[in-house]
Amino acid sequence: MRLLVVGSGGREHAIAWKLAQSPQVEKIFVAPGNAGTALEAKLKNIPITSIPDLVSFARQEKIDLTVVGPEVPLTDGIVDAFQASGLRIFGPTRNGARLEGSKSFAKAFMLNHGIPTAACETFDDAAAAHRYIDRHSLPVVIKADGLAAGKGVVVAQTADEAHAAVDAMLVDNKLGAAGAHILIEDCLEGEEASFIVLSDGKNVLPLATSQDHKRLRDNDEGPNTGGMGACSPAPIITSDLHDKIMQEIILPVIRGMAQQSQPYVGFLYAGLMISPQGEIRVLEFNCRLGDPETQTIMLRLKSDLFILLDHAVNGTLGRESIEWDEQVALCVIMAAQGYPDSPRKNDIIHGLDSVMATQSHSDEFHVFHAGTARSSTDPTKIVTS
């Protein structure tokens, strides 16, 4: 089988690395990939990002299955485009991806289907948002409605922080179109966990639980990031909570999308807040695997990922089960200087040669790349990008 993985991050590196372990997979193209995917057996980077060009490439190379990693191509309708061309692709359609692409759509969907979440109001007028904050108890959460690369959420502990977040999104336009419409939510207390499942539109297989850590610095301090690390399994999710999440959140989503004639095929990620009393609320939905949660999940996955995704596209996921390594997996992020606001580029990443030599003899760890590239001045060096 010849596969195409779309994306360039650590999540896509981990997906492609795991798919390459399948004896049924001959070659995987990664579009556009990164400096790490370029080093892996069976993987080849291709410098293509536009959806029409990806469709043309998949036709030309007779790709048997395309797997989409990031959210932007999904919300832009890559699955619809591939399906219209008769190409097999794994991921939700543009309509399904609205669960992530529009937080206001997701909120309305949850209310319609009785899925527990935080109370909120939506705004596109800054003055109205400021008045709401002035009469609301603190803390509050300010969210951009659209996609903002994991950085469109501000947990405001003070009124000044809340007002500044509103101005940044609605007045200063710092998030562009993503922040032209915002949500102001009640701040939920508890512990976060990531619950990700694989769906063929009707049947659902839960993946190993995981938990990511968003704040930049130790002790849960500093700005939110795309994720500074993760662990799997999530210690807080007991077997009873697992069943409750499936019954009260995951299955109602899959049934609800099917009732709207929009069967959800793909990974569905529920970001959850679990209160000290065991109450579960949805913070957000994502229409893809989490990053860096994927890195821990793929290391624990013992089943053949290609076979699972193939069944999901065929609508036969009900025949499958998933086997997991019982060991705990941990992911730690090494970030560029200045991340997340202004990451510095072209710094040489040292130590990779010795790590690569060690990991080739071990299945206990793996280094995945995100935001890396070959140096333009010295191709033997890998740099931050």
VOGU-3710 file (C-alpha; in Angstrom, 3 decimals, decimal comma):
1> mrllvvgsgg> 0,000/0,000/0,000  1,090/3,546/-0,791  -0,077/6,153/1,694  -0,110/9,929/1,956  0,041/11,710/5,321  -0,847/15,407/5,237  0,913/17,707/7,721  4,281/18,753/9,103  4,093/18,524/12,894  4,991/16,092/15,636
11> rehaiawkla> 1,547/14,535/15,361  2,041/13,764/11,664  5,552/12,447/12,280  4,144/10,047/14,905  1,240/8,962/12,666  3,515/8,287/9,688  6,077/6,499/11,871  3,372/4,181/13,228  1,773/3,561/9,821  5,204/2,621/8,435
21> qspqvekifv> 5,329/-0,294/10,897  2,475/-2,036/9,090  3,665/-4,915/6,878  0,975/-3,889/4,384  2,493/-0,428/3,873  5,162/-0,095/1,194  5,747/3,667/1,133  4,425/6,808/2,815  4,600/10,300/1,367  4,406/13,113/3,937
31> apgnagtale> 3,184/16,479/2,689  5,100/18,586/3,445  6,720/16,733/6,385  9,681/18,013/8,389  13,348/17,286/8,997  12,433/14,320/11,193  10,090/12,564/8,758  12,840/12,877/6,124  15,009/10,559/8,273  12,489/7,731/8,700
41> aklknipits> 12,416/4,470/6,747  9,553/4,178/4,202  8,843/7,944/4,479  9,431/10,571/1,805  8,649/14,290/2,136  6,923/16,091/-0,722  6,686/19,920/-0,816  2,938/20,114/-1,457  0,348/21,877/0,696  -2,571/23,033/-1,480
51> ipdlvsfarq> -5,614/20,773/-1,616  -5,879/20,692/-5,454  -2,185/19,777/-5,720  -2,592/17,046/-3,094  -5,542/15,589/-5,026  -3,466/15,594/-8,227  -0,526/13,963/-6,448  -2,723/11,236/-4,934  -4,135/10,433/-8,366  -0,748/10,447/-10,070
61> ekidltvvgp> 0,948/8,280/-7,431  -2,039/5,927/-7,072  -2,264/6,554/-3,317  -4,332/3,874/-1,592  -5,195/5,937/1,500  -4,610/9,519/2,610  -4,516/10,397/6,326  -4,964/14,032/7,348  -3,181/15,203/10,498  -3,913/18,921/11,093
71> evpltdgivd> -7,207/20,723/11,447  -6,823/23,446/8,793  -7,044/21,207/5,700  -9,966/19,369/7,309  -11,929/22,572/7,908  -10,953/23,682/4,395  -12,659/20,589/2,957  -9,784/18,322/1,910  -11,869/15,207/2,610  -14,713/16,489/0,433
81> afqasglrif> -12,254/17,237/-2,402  -10,632/13,791/-2,265  -13,974/12,001/-2,069  -15,279/13,987/-5,046  -12,291/12,655/-6,997  -12,942/9,072/-5,945  -9,909/8,943/-3,633  -9,874/7,146/-0,277  -9,142/9,495/2,628  -9,476/9,287/6,395
91> gptrngarle> -10,881/12,287/8,263  -14,114/14,207/8,774  -15,731/16,229/6,003  -15,872/20,018/6,145  -19,230/19,782/7,931  -17,879/17,361/10,538  -14,786/19,503/11,076  -16,996/22,418/12,142  -16,962/20,849/15,602  -13,452/22,275/15,832
101> gsksfakafm> -13,520/25,014/13,211  -16,319/26,945/14,897  -16,605/26,950/18,675  -20,027/28,582/18,436  -21,224/25,727/16,185  -19,844/23,222/18,682  -21,581/24,970/21,590  -24,917/24,972/19,783  -24,455/21,305/18,855  -23,727/20,372/22,485
111> lnhgiptaac> -26,773/22,239/23,737  -28,991/20,575/21,103  -27,787/17,100/22,048  -27,563/17,461/25,826  -23,778/17,236/26,013  -22,402/18,868/29,193  -20,247/21,965/28,696  -19,554/25,381/30,246  -22,115/28,178/30,047  -21,090/30,904/27,615
121> etfddaaaah> -22,092/33,942/25,591  -20,891/34,881/22,103  -19,827/38,335/20,924  -18,592/40,150/17,852  -18,901/43,602/19,434  -16,114/44,596/21,836  -18,208/47,053/23,861  -20,849/44,415/24,564  -18,154/41,928/25,560  -16,580/44,448/27,958
131> ryidrhslpv> -19,964/45,121/29,590  -20,516/41,377/30,019  -17,117/40,975/31,714  -17,834/43,880/34,078  -20,895/42,138/35,482  -19,549/38,570/35,378  -17,667/36,791/38,148  -14,021/35,958/37,574  -12,111/34,073/36,289  -13,538/33,793/32,764
141> vikadglaag> -12,307/32,131/29,583  -12,064/34,116/26,355  -12,048/31,976/23,197  -11,663/32,853/19,544  -14,449/31,194/17,564  -12,174/30,022/14,748  -8,904/28,136/14,444  -5,932/29,797/16,154  -3,276/27,034/16,265  -4,034/26,208/19,896
151> kgvvvaqtad> -3,433/29,795/20,989  -6,936/31,297/20,797  -7,849/30,673/24,439  -7,161/33,039/27,329  -7,942/32,032/30,915  -8,381/35,474/32,464  -7,902/35,589/36,229  -8,529/39,345/36,431  -10,824/41,844/34,734  -7,813/43,556/33,162
161> eahaavdaml> -6,693/40,283/31,559  -10,209/39,618/30,265  -10,612/43,097/28,782  -7,151/42,885/27,188  -8,042/39,530/25,568  -11,264/40,979/24,144  -9,405/43,966/22,705  -6,669/41,765/21,248  -9,228/39,674/19,359  -12,051/42,073/18,505
171> vdnklgaaga> -10,256/45,440/18,313  -6,614/44,775/17,429  -7,500/41,781/15,229  -4,446/39,855/16,483  -5,973/36,502/15,526  -7,418/37,681/12,221  -10,696/36,139/11,098  -10,422/33,446/13,792  -10,933/36,092/16,493  -13,600/38,186/14,760
181> hiliedcleg> -16,211/36,298/16,769  -15,499/35,284/20,384  -16,977/33,245/23,208  -16,800/34,186/26,873  -17,240/31,099/29,022  -17,526/30,302/32,682  -14,185/29,018/33,952  -14,489/25,388/34,971  -12,479/23,993/37,863  -10,877/20,585/37,948
191> eeasfivlsd> -8,336/18,573/35,989  -8,128/18,389/32,206  -7,935/15,182/30,190  -7,944/14,331/26,495  -10,328/11,630/25,315  -9,846/10,611/21,687  -11,786/8,055/19,682  -11,737/6,578/16,201  -15,095/6,576/14,363  -16,368/5,197/11,058
201> gknvlplats> -19,572/7,227/11,343  -21,390/4,626/13,397  -18,913/2,415/15,251  -16,473/3,907/17,761  -13,190/2,647/19,195  -11,728/4,673/22,074  -7,984/5,294/22,005  -5,750/5,247/25,065  -6,502/8,191/27,329  -3,990/11,007/27,574
211> qdhkrlrdnd> -3,390/14,367/29,178  -1,472/17,300/27,761  0,047/20,282/29,524  -0,489/23,669/27,933  1,273/26,300/30,035  4,778/27,270/28,941  6,533/27,110/32,278  6,725/24,807/35,271  4,026/24,826/37,965  1,297/25,520/35,360
221> egpntggmga> 2,537/29,080/34,813  3,059/31,210/31,727  1,045/31,555/28,511  -0,942/28,783/26,855  0,923/26,958/24,099  0,172/24,255/21,553  1,292/21,812/24,251  4,516/21,406/26,249  4,153/17,708/26,977  1,743/14,849/27,518
231> cspapiitsd> 1,273/11,542/29,291  -0,788/8,443/28,596  -2,846/7,077/30,221  -4,520/10,040/31,940  -4,367/9,192/35,648  -7,687/10,859/36,396  -9,796/8,740/34,014  -10,968/5,658/35,889  -12,881/2,844/34,209  -16,154/4,289/35,535
241> lhdkimqeii> -15,332/7,747/34,151  -14,306/6,160/30,866  -17,741/4,573/30,486  -19,459/7,805/31,508  -17,513/9,820/28,916  -18,442/7,350/26,182  -22,142/7,371/27,111  -22,626/11,074/27,906  -20,278/12,715/25,406  -18,748/10,592/22,637
251> lpvirgmaqq> -21,728/8,493/21,536  -24,154/11,465/21,599  -21,785/13,328/19,272  -21,529/10,458/16,781  -25,298/9,843/16,893  -26,019/13,558/16,655  -23,862/14,027/13,556  -25,495/10,999/11,912  -28,955/12,418/12,705  -27,917/15,587/10,868
261> sqpyvgflya> -26,995/13,429/7,841  -23,328/14,223/8,461  -21,773/10,903/9,607  -18,543/11,635/11,443  -15,623/9,581/10,121  -12,264/10,348/11,667  -10,577/10,970/14,980  -12,746/12,865/17,470  -10,949/14,553/20,342  -12,891/15,731/23,374
271> glmispqgei> -10,964/18,079/25,647  -12,551/17,521/29,050  -12,600/19,172/32,455  -13,232/16,739/35,283  -14,300/18,353/38,547  -13,223/17,131/42,005  -16,747/15,697/42,307  -16,319/13,693/39,084  -18,520/15,897/36,902  -17,458/15,967/33,249
281> rvlefncrlg> -17,710/19,010/30,976  -16,489/19,449/27,417  -13,987/22,278/27,002  -13,640/21,806/23,246  -13,822/19,322/20,410  -11,051/18,724/17,910  -11,567/16,943/14,625  -8,147/15,255/14,668  -5,615/13,711/17,002  -4,101/15,970/19,647
291> dpetqtimlr> -0,511/17,146/19,593  1,505/16,178/21,665  -0,943/13,518/22,898  -0,509/11,569/19,651  3,150/10,965/20,367  2,325/9,141/23,602  -0,637/7,270/22,115  1,310/5,988/19,104  4,106/4,679/21,346  1,555/2,652/23,327
301> lksdlfilld> -0,404/1,388/20,293  0,372/-2,283/19,583  -2,292/-2,773/16,893  -1,682/-2,071/13,193  -2,752/1,562/12,668  -3,185/1,103/8,920  -5,688/-1,729/9,396  -7,682/0,355/11,886  -7,885/3,367/9,552  -8,690/1,160/6,564
311> havngtlgre> -11,664/-0,321/8,450  -12,789/3,169/9,507  -12,905/4,356/5,886  -14,745/1,155/4,869  -17,314/1,548/7,675  -16,316/-1,793/9,208  -14,668/-0,610/12,412  -17,085/-2,718/14,451  -15,003/-5,794/13,549  -11,875/-4,412/15,201
321> siewdeqval> -10,428/-3,964/18,679  -7,263/-2,174/19,782  -4,349/-3,576/21,778  -2,286/-1,268/24,013  1,057/-1,477/25,747  0,329/-1,205/29,476  3,402/0,947/30,133  3,014/4,673/30,716  4,212/6,920/27,884  5,544/10,439/28,458
331> cvimaaqgyp> 6,242/13,193/25,943  8,381/16,238/26,712  8,604/19,142/24,253  11,861/20,938/23,506  10,710/24,307/22,193  12,472/27,051/20,279  13,665/30,174/22,083  10,799/32,676/22,266  7,992/30,121/21,876  4,996/30,565/21,671
341> dsprkndiih> 4,836/34,276/20,776  7,933/34,647/18,586  9,879/31,406/18,180  13,409/31,968/16,964  14,323/30,287/13,675  17,553/28,769/12,330  19,047/27,739/15,666  20,977/24,478/15,275  19,474/21,561/17,233  22,340/19,694/18,866
351> gldsvmatqs> 22,511/16,066/20,008  20,210/14,492/17,418  22,891/12,216/15,949  23,561/10,442/19,239  19,851/10,179/20,020  19,070/8,723/16,584  21,771/6,092/17,061  20,296/5,090/20,421  16,624/5,032/19,362  17,417/2,751/16,415
361> hsdefhvfha> 18,153/-0,004/18,956  15,211/0,678/21,283  11,421/0,678/21,132  11,276/2,507/24,453  11,511/6,039/23,057  11,435/8,052/19,856  12,249/11,637/18,909  9,493/13,254/16,833  10,005/16,561/15,032  7,800/19,633/14,701
371> gtarsstdpt> 8,982/22,989/13,391  12,333/21,642/12,189  14,133/21,946/8,853  17,425/21,224/7,154  19,793/24,196/7,396  19,970/26,129/4,120  23,676/26,775/4,670  24,664/23,317/5,947  22,280/20,449/4,961  23,923/18,181/7,543
381> kivts> 22,446/20,356/10,307  18,839/20,449/11,525  17,529/23,812/12,718  14,437/25,325/14,310  11,940/26,614/11,772
//
